[in-house]
């Protein structure tokens, strides 16, 4: 993601925040979060994951690769 894309995204806003994510674990097969979390919202929102949630994501990833 370019710096310009971030500036464009926040254009016209008084305040904006972004967090760089490093060491990303990319699954071999995509996981649809709407199949795991009924109340999933797109990236403009956030969700804290506990161990149970993380396990659900991993299980879904493993099913997709089987």
Number of C-alpha atoms within 10 A of each C-alpha: 6 7 8 9 10 13 12 10 11 14 11 9 8 6 7 11 6 7 5 5 6 6 5 6 6 7 13 10 13 11 17 12 15 11 11 13 12 8 9 14 12 8 7 5 7 9 9 6 10 8 8 9 13 12 12 14 20 14 12 18 17 14 11 13 10 6
